[in-house]
């Protein structure tokens, strides 16, 4: 998540397999975030919240190595720990709205 956070501030000199794959899918991930947080343009979303959402959607849609409930819970916990007072509700709301529209099996167990 730190690399994605730094990336949101324009740091392009990062790497790692997860980072590279998240950036590869960033256009699709950002489209999901934009669609499910219509009152918040990407450049107005708190950078921590945006990083948490990007990582969570990448895990849910592309990595798929953890059960969706675990990914969602981790995203909310990261928002609580590193975000603002409203971050957990925002992250939960965006993910909750998105999972109603995209094919993520929430009861999936790995």
N, C-alpha and C positions, 0 to 999 in steps of 0.2 A: 504494500500500500504506500510506503514511503516514496518509492520510485514514481508511482502514478501521481502522488501529491506533488512531487517536484516537477513532473512533466506538465502539470496544470499551470505551473508558473513559467513554462517555456524551457525547462532544462531538457534538452534533447540527448544529452550524453550519458544516458543510463542504459542499463541492459539487464540481461537475465532472461531465462526462458519464459517466465510468467509475464514479465514486463513487455517483452517483444510480442507475445501473443495477445495481450490486452490491447496494445497499441494497434496491432493488426486489425482487431475487431472494433476499434474505438468508434468509428463512424456509425456502426450498427448499434452499439451500446448507447452512444450519445443520443441517437434517434429514439431509442426506447425511453431514456430519461426525459427527453424533451416532450415526448408524447404523454408521459405520465406525470409530468410536473409542468403543465401548460402555463401556469402563472409565473414560472421561474425560468427565464432564459439561462442557458448554461453559464454564461459569464456572470450571472447574478447569484448563482448557487454558491454557498459557502464551499471553499476548496476542499475542506475535510469531507463534507457531505458528498460532494461530487466524487472524490476519490473512493470513498466507501461504496457508493452506488456503482461506480465503474467496476470495481473489484468484485462486488457481489453479483452483478449481472454477468460478468465474464465467467465466474464460477458456476452460476446457474445454467448458463446457455452453452458454454464452450468447454469448460473443464469437466464438469459433471462428476467429480470424484468424491464429493461430499453430498450427503442427503440435503435437499433443498431447505428443510427446516433448520438444519445446522447452519447453513450459509446465511439464512435470514437472521437467525438469532445472533450469529457472530457480527453481522453488519450492524445490527442495532446496538450491540455491546460496544463496538468500535465507535459508533456515533456518540454513545453515552460517555465514553472515556475521553475522546479527543475532540468532539464537536461542542456545539453550544447547547444551551438548555433545550432548545427546540429541535436539535438534530435528530434524536431518536425517533420522535414522532414523524418528522419529515421523511427520513429514510424508510421507516416502516410504511408510511403512506404511499410513497412512490413504488416501493417493491410490491406492496399489497395490491395497488391498482394494476400494476403491470402483470402480475401472475394471473390475474383474471382474464387477460387478453392474449397471453402467449402460452404455448404448450409446455408448461413446467409441471411435472407431477409432484405435488407437494408431499404426498405420503410416500414417495420413493425412499426406499432404504437401501443403502449400499452394503 
